[in-house]
Amino acid sequence: MLGFLGYSICGDTQSANKTPVVVDDITKITLTNGVYDNFYMTQNTSIDNTSVIPTEWDFKTLMNANFEDNINAGNVDYIVDEIDSVKLKRRKVDSFDWVVLSEIDIDIAEDLQFTTKDNYCEDSQEYEYAIVPIMSDGTEGDYVTSSVYSEFNGVFIIDADTSLKIYSNVNYGTLTSNLEQGVYTTVGSKYPTIVYNSDIDYLSGSLSGTILPSDFETTRILDRKAFVKELKTIQTFLTNRKAKIIKDWNGNIWMVGISNTPTVTYDNSIGMGKGDISFEWVEQGDADMQADLYNNGFTEVLE
């Protein structure tokens, strides 16, 4: 009936207007041939019909432009007033568990313009990322999500601040599963008894690779001075006492600590112009566990 009677059956100035409805998937709005004081769009179809120009945002407001020396129609000012921070979260597409990579405090509108990098994802894995506003009362707002497929070549060693790639002649040593256990023999028993005295269960291994200048893949020039500089950089990186993540193009990923002093073996046949570095490592956590990322310094957020 309202479709025939219009917006109002009382005969006011809006009686011929169509009944307000929610329209989804609007992608473009055009204003032409006029002088406009305000443009307001909302999903709330129960608002009063009034000539008073709305000034306040709510959760159903989509656009509100006052054309005061600009054509801004977004809700940045409203968002800044309503939220304390924004969290960047990540999870594998086949997982329900989110990991918080970072949290950015929001005090002014410019704080919403930020860039962050995720070095902790594994190869050949699809991830879902989410930007999550944290309201003033601590509750989470709506998730804004996007999917990314992670793919890379080579072996990378990463800490919270630096990512290095091993370019050539990469070798893994024996990968060992370490369990704390005791083997006991008892009188009258043919076989011993194995007792696991704790929850200790971690991997250990080693890695070696040839050190080359960082631009070698592009130039193919074996610059001796650049080799010495690169060697010092890697030695400082491996001995900075920070936890590392080792990951490769096969999908391996380990959160580790360096368990011995890295050693360098020079190639004497070319006048020590290049060399191999090697070190041992022990597993320190899981790159998909929030507490492990926090305890090992990969994120400042413990959720």
KEMI-527370 format. One line per field, with one value per residue (C-alpha): x, y, z. Coordinates in steps of 0.1 Angstrom, whole numbers, always signed. Layout:
N
x (X; ...);
y (Y; ...);
z (Z; ...);
END
This chain:
303
x (+0; +28; +42; +12; +6; +42; +63; +34; -4; -9; -5; +27; +55; +70; +38; +49; +83; +90; +92; +128; +143; +178; +197; +228; +259; +258; +292; +288; +269; +268; +256; +251; +235; +229; +242; +243; +247; +248; +247; +237; +234; +223; +210; +185; +151; +132; +147; +123; +117; +130; +147; +173; +207; +221; +256; +262; +275; +262; +269; +243; +257; +274; +282; +279; +294; +290; +310; +328; +358; +361; +342; +350; +321; +338; +336; +373; +365; +338; +361; +389; +365; +351; +382; +414; +435; +435; +448; +462; +454; +463; +452; +455; +424; +418; +422; +399; +428; +438; +473; +477; +507; +506; +484; +484; +472; +448; +448; +444; +431; +466; +472; +448; +474; +499; +519; +530; +549; +544; +576; +564; +542; +551; +554; +526; +500; +469; +463; +434; +443; +420; +420; +401; +391; +392; +365; +370; +354; +378; +354; +362; +345; +337; +366; +378; +394; +414; +431; +467; +486; +522; +548; +585; +618; +649; +657; +651; +663; +642; +640; +617; +637; +656; +651; +681; +681; +707; +714; +736; +746; +721; +724; +703; +720; +702; +668; +664; +632; +642; +622; +631; +628; +642; +647; +644; +649; +630; +635; +613; +606; +621; +617; +626; +601; +603; +592; +586; +592; +582; +564; +597; +593; +613; +634; +670; +692; +718; +720; +749; +751; +775; +777; +774; +769; +733; +731; +749; +716; +714; +750; +766; +798; +818; +827; +853; +847; +809; +815; +833; +805; +778; +797; +799; +762; +752; +775; +761; +726; +731; +747; +723; +706; +672; +650; +649; +624; +639; +616; +620; +603; +593; +569; +593; +591; +608; +610; +645; +673; +709; +725; +762; +787; +783; +815; +828; +848; +866; +871; +909; +910; +898; +917; +891; +867; +837; +829; +803; +787; +771; +753; +732; +697; +670; +633; +618; +582; +555; +551; +513; +510; +503; +522; +553; +554; +551; +576; +602; +598; +580; +550; +543; +508; +498; +461);
y (+0; +24; +19; +36; +62; +74; +84; +100; +97; +130; +153; +171; +182; +147; +128; +120; +107; +70; +49; +47; +13; -2; -6; -28; -28; +10; +17; +52; +84; +114; +149; +173; +206; +221; +238; +215; +222; +186; +150; +123; +86; +61; +25; +36; +38; +47; +82; +111; +131; +166; +195; +196; +187; +157; +163; +132; +98; +65; +29; +30; +62; +56; +91; +126; +155; +191; +206; +230; +237; +199; +170; +146; +123; +97; +90; +95; +121; +98; +68; +87; +97; +62; +40; +37; +16; -7; -43; -61; -98; -129; -165; -194; -198; -233; -221; -203; -189; -153; -140; -103; -90; -54; -28; +9; +36; +60; +96; +117; +110; +107; +77; +57; +59; +32; +5; -27; -58; -95; -115; -144; -162; -195; -204; -218; -208; -187; -163; -141; -107; -84; -48; -46; -13; -15; +7; +30; +4; -23; -42; -51; -34; -50; -70; -57; -87; -96; -129; -131; -161; -163; -175; -169; -185; -192; -195; -166; -159; -133; -115; -87; -60; -77; -102; -118; -143; -170; -170; -200; -235; -237; -269; -282; -305; -333; -324; -338; -343; -338; -355; -358; -394; -421; -458; -481; -519; -538; -572; -598; -578; -586; -551; -517; -490; -456; -427; -392; -369; -336; -320; -311; -316; -294; -296; -288; -286; -266; -244; -234; -213; -193; -156; -134; -97; -87; -76; -107; -121; -90; -81; -116; -97; -112; -80; -88; -56; -62; -97; -85; -60; -87; -111; -86; -78; -115; -122; -92; -104; -140; -129; -102; -125; -122; -151; -159; -174; -197; -203; -217; -223; -259; -246; -252; -226; -227; -202; -207; -195; -197; -223; -219; -194; -191; -200; -189; -211; -191; -203; -200; -211; -176; -156; -157; -136; -156; -181; -203; -195; -222; -223; -246; -238; -250; -245; -218; -216; -217; -189; -193; -190; -156; -162; -176; -146; -123; -141; -142; -105; -108; -88; -64; -77; -104; -112);
z (+0; +9; -25; -40; -13; -12; +18; +37; +34; +54; +24; +35; +11; +11; +3; -33; -23; -25; +7; +20; +15; +22; -11; -11; -32; -42; -57; -72; -62; -86; -77; -106; -117; -83; -52; -22; +15; +26; +14; +39; +34; +60; +63; +89; +72; +104; +108; +110; +78; +87; +71; +99; +84; +104; +119; +140; +128; +141; +131; +102; +87; +53; +41; +55; +35; +46; +17; +40; +18; +10; -4; +25; +33; +54; +92; +101; +128; +142; +142; +160; +187; +192; +191; +211; +187; +157; +158; +128; +130; +109; +107; +82; +61; +76; +112; +136; +158; +151; +159; +167; +148; +160; +177; +167; +190; +174; +187; +156; +121; +107; +129; +107; +79; +87; +70; +85; +73; +81; +78; +99; +73; +58; +21; +0; +26; +23; +51; +61; +75; +95; +106; +139; +156; +194; +209; +239; +262; +250; +228; +192; +162; +128; +112; +78; +61; +31; +20; +9; -6; +8; -17; -18; -29; -8; +29; +52; +88; +105; +139; +150; +132; +103; +75; +58; +29; +25; -13; -21; -10; +18; +39; +68; +94; +111; +125; +159; +180; +216; +244; +281; +290; +312; +305; +335; +338; +364; +379; +363; +332; +298; +285; +300; +310; +294; +315; +301; +331; +315; +286; +269; +231; +208; +176; +171; +140; +121; +91; +68; +36; +14; +21; -10; -14; -11; -48; -62; -77; -98; -106; -105; -93; -64; -47; -20; +0; -2; +10; +42; +49; +44; +67; +95; +91; +93; +123; +142; +133; +145; +177; +188; +213; +197; +188; +151; +126; +99; +69; +34; +1; +12; +38; +68; +95; +129; +157; +171; +193; +182; +204; +196; +182; +144; +125; +91; +67; +41; +5; +3; -34; -44; -18; +9; -12; +0; +27; +44; +77; +99; +133; +154; +166; +191; +187; +210; +200; +174; +148; +149; +187; +202; +235; +217; +194; +224; +246; +218; +209; +176; +187; +215; +220; +244; +239);
END
